[in-house]
Amino acid sequence: MATQADDGAPGGPTGSAGLYIHIPFCRAKCAYCDFASFAGLEALHDRYVAALLRHLAATPAHWLQRGFDTLFVGGGTPTVLRAGALTRLLQTCHEHLGVPRTAEVSLEANPGTLTPTDLTALRRAGYNRLSLGVQSLRADELRLLGRVHTIEEARKAFRWAREAGFTNVNLDLIYGLPRQRVSQWRESLERALDLGPEHLSLYALLVEEGTPLEVCIARGELPAPDDEAAAEMYELAEDLLEQAGYAHYEISNWARRSPHDVSPGFPALASQHNLKYWRNEPYLGVGSAAHSYDGRCRRGNVSSPAEYIARVEAGRDPEDVVECPDRDQRMDETMMLGLRLIEGVDYASFAQRFGTDLREVYGAAIAEMTVNGLLVADARGIRLSRRGRLLGNRVFAAFLR
């Protein structure tokens, strides 16, 4: 279904939203990270959790009426908090925000911040999907990335998660590192596959300005990542994961195939919460630096944990950014996000949402990208080709008007 936008045209989708809670704390800041995360703020942990609980209790009525069917607790490293604090957050979401106990409830964690006791408590509390920030299963690469865990800690964390009852575990891995060879990437990926996770998220390294890694590269202490090698690593991953029984459903994400799959492009073990982002559907963000989208406007909270706490404690709104894209911009966003999905964007869903045929709006871009071999158009919709997945940013730019 679609709602009516202010201009009389179809607007954002109806249906339940996703709920995201941001935990900005980490044991240490990684060399490549420019996310809104902070080490050394242990003194703020308890006040921050109290602020989150207060913020959740003040959730506006229109979000409660819409309802939530996924919850994602991310960071940062949420598991630097005590299991009891994470349990209270989840209980509040169930009891006061109506998150169903059958919902997908994801928790990000880093190896080295977990114990068997904590994992058992978190699973009993209702967390049912664990996302482990492994990043690499090679010791030299973990050191380069500034990770504070070891290979053995990653393996133990996975084993403990299984023993605690987690049957849906994702592993995050990064490829395209300075000096990384394709054979080294294969080794790390095969070690991850040997663990048997339900889901894998594979990200090309982005060298962000001002990070320790960027400084090392700028000084000539490390070479810049090799784009051609990274492309070869990505194609290797596509082939290896296909052979291992994983469905590629989004540019950077794979889920193990199961008899419950809705379709080849939407496996049952896909991240249901993250699908909301790629489908440009509503989600509410709670916590410092968290963002929300109600189908019309995007809102962002202050990034400083201390400022977030101060505002919530004073009864003030923690939002500091509001953007309301017009209908054309929402269409462009929907195309760029939707094309990240392996099944792409189908004509019927776009027409239902916006009241127009995407071929009439983007005909020139579709023709250009199809001729260049980056896009596939058929009777159902449009999607990236295998080559297009390597050059996704070029394709996405063509759909910006």
Beta strands, then each sheet from edge to edge (+ up, - down):
strand 1: 2-4
strand 2: 10-13
strand 3: 17-23
strand 4: 25-26
strand 5: 38-39
strand 6: 68-75
strand 7: 104-109
strand 8: 129-135
strand 9: 169-175
strand 10: 199-204
strand 11: 246-250
strand 12: 253-256
strand 13: 283-286
strand 14: 291-293
strand 15: 298-301
strand 16: 319-323
strand 17: 345-346
strand 18: 375-377
strand 19: 381-384
sheet 1: 1+ 2-
sheet 2: 11+ 12- 10+ 9+ 8+ 7+ 6+ 3+ 13+
sheet 3: 4+ 5+
sheet 4: 14+ 15- 16+
sheet 5: 17+ 19- 18+
end
